[in-house]
Amino acid sequence: MALLGKRGKRKGGRRRNYEPASTGGRSLPSINFGPVGWVNWTGFILFGRLSIALVAETATTISEGAGADSIAAGVMTVACGWMSYLFATTPFRDEEELGEAFAARGKSSRD
C-alpha cells in the first residue's frame, strides 16, 4: 500500500480513456466473401475462369499419366484459385479514397 502514495488506488488503467480506432469515416467492414468493386470483379472473373480451365488441364494430364506436367498443372491451378479468392475477398481502395488518405497526412497523392 505504501507504493501507491498520494495518488490513491488507480482505477481503470491506461487504455481506459483511449478513443476507438479511426475507421476513416466508414464503419468496420463485415466479413466479405464476394467481390465489391469493378477491379475485384475483373480479377475474380479472370482468375476464376483460368482456374476452371486449369482444373480441366490437370484432370487431362493426370489421366494421360504425364508425370511432371500434372504436377505443374496442379500447382498453377492452386495458384490461380488462390488469386481468384484474393480478388474476391480483398477490398479495393479507389484513387479518390487514397487521395483522401494522403490529404489527411498532409501529402499529395501525386508526389
C-alpha positions as CSV (number, residue, x, y, z in Angstrom):
1,M,0.0,0.0,0.0
2,A,2.9,2.3,0.6
3,L,3.8,2.2,-3.2
4,L,0.6,4.0,-4.2
5,G,1.5,7.1,-2.3
6,K,-0.7,10.3,-2.6
7,R,-2.4,9.2,-5.9
8,G,-4.5,6.6,-4.2
9,K,-5.8,3.5,-5.8
10,R,-5.8,3.6,-9.6
11,K,-8.9,2.8,-11.4
12,G,-9.4,1.6,-15.0
13,G,-6.0,1.6,-16.4
14,R,-4.1,3.3,-19.1
15,R,-6.3,2.3,-22.1
16,R,-9.5,3.3,-20.3
17,N,-9.7,6.8,-21.9
18,Y,-8.5,6.0,-25.4
19,E,-10.8,6.7,-28.2
20,P,-11.8,3.8,-30.6
21,A,-9.6,3.4,-33.6
22,S,-10.4,5.7,-36.5
23,T,-12.0,4.0,-39.5
24,G,-11.8,6.8,-41.9
25,G,-15.5,7.7,-41.7
26,R,-16.6,4.2,-42.5
27,S,-17.9,1.5,-40.3
28,L,-15.8,-1.5,-39.8
29,P,-16.4,-4.0,-42.6
30,S,-18.0,-7.3,-42.0
31,I,-16.5,-10.4,-43.4
32,N,-16.6,-10.1,-47.2
33,F,-17.0,-13.3,-49.2
34,G,-17.6,-11.7,-52.6
35,P,-16.1,-9.1,-55.0
36,V,-17.1,-5.5,-54.3
37,G,-15.6,-3.1,-56.9
38,W,-15.0,-3.4,-60.6
39,V,-11.3,-4.3,-60.1
40,N,-12.3,-7.1,-57.8
41,W,-14.9,-8.4,-60.2
42,T,-12.5,-8.3,-63.1
43,G,-9.7,-10.2,-61.3
44,F,-12.2,-12.7,-59.9
45,I,-13.6,-13.5,-63.3
46,L,-10.2,-13.6,-65.0
47,F,-8.6,-15.9,-62.4
48,G,-11.8,-17.8,-61.8
49,R,-12.1,-18.8,-65.5
50,L,-8.4,-19.6,-65.7
51,S,-8.7,-21.8,-62.6
52,I,-11.6,-23.7,-64.2
53,A,-9.5,-24.3,-67.3
54,L,-6.6,-25.4,-65.3
55,V,-8.7,-27.9,-63.3
56,A,-9.6,-29.5,-66.7
57,E,-6.0,-29.4,-67.8
58,T,-4.9,-31.0,-64.5
59,A,-7.5,-33.8,-64.9
60,T,-6.4,-34.4,-68.5
61,T,-2.7,-34.6,-67.7
62,I,-3.4,-37.0,-64.7
63,S,-5.5,-39.2,-67.0
64,E,-2.7,-39.3,-69.6
65,G,-0.1,-40.1,-66.9
66,A,2.1,-37.1,-67.9
67,G,4.1,-37.1,-64.7
68,A,5.6,-33.6,-64.1
69,D,3.1,-31.9,-66.3
70,S,0.3,-32.9,-64.0
71,I,2.2,-31.5,-61.0
72,A,2.8,-28.2,-62.8
73,A,-0.8,-28.0,-63.8
74,G,-1.9,-28.7,-60.2
75,V,0.4,-26.0,-58.9
76,M,-0.9,-23.5,-61.4
77,T,-4.5,-24.5,-60.6
78,V,-3.9,-23.8,-56.9
79,A,-2.1,-20.5,-57.6
80,C,-4.8,-19.2,-59.9
81,G,-7.5,-20.4,-57.4
82,W,-5.8,-18.5,-54.6
83,M,-5.6,-15.3,-56.7
84,S,-9.3,-15.6,-57.5
85,Y,-10.0,-15.9,-53.8
86,L,-7.9,-12.9,-53.0
87,F,-9.6,-10.8,-55.7
88,A,-13.0,-11.9,-54.2
89,T,-12.2,-11.0,-50.6
90,T,-9.7,-8.1,-50.6
91,P,-11.2,-4.7,-50.6
92,F,-10.2,-2.3,-53.4
93,R,-9.3,1.3,-52.5
94,D,-10.0,3.6,-55.4
95,E,-7.9,6.7,-56.2
96,E,-10.3,9.1,-54.5
97,E,-10.1,7.2,-51.3
98,L,-6.4,7.0,-51.5
99,G,-6.2,10.8,-52.2
100,E,-8.2,11.5,-49.1
101,A,-5.8,9.3,-47.1
102,F,-2.8,11.2,-48.4
103,A,-4.5,14.6,-47.8
104,A,-5.2,13.6,-44.2
105,R,-1.4,13.0,-43.7
106,G,-0.6,16.4,-45.4
107,K,0.9,14.9,-48.6
108,S,-0.3,15.0,-52.2
109,S,-1.3,11.8,-53.9
110,R,0.6,12.9,-57.0
111,D,4.0,13.1,-55.2
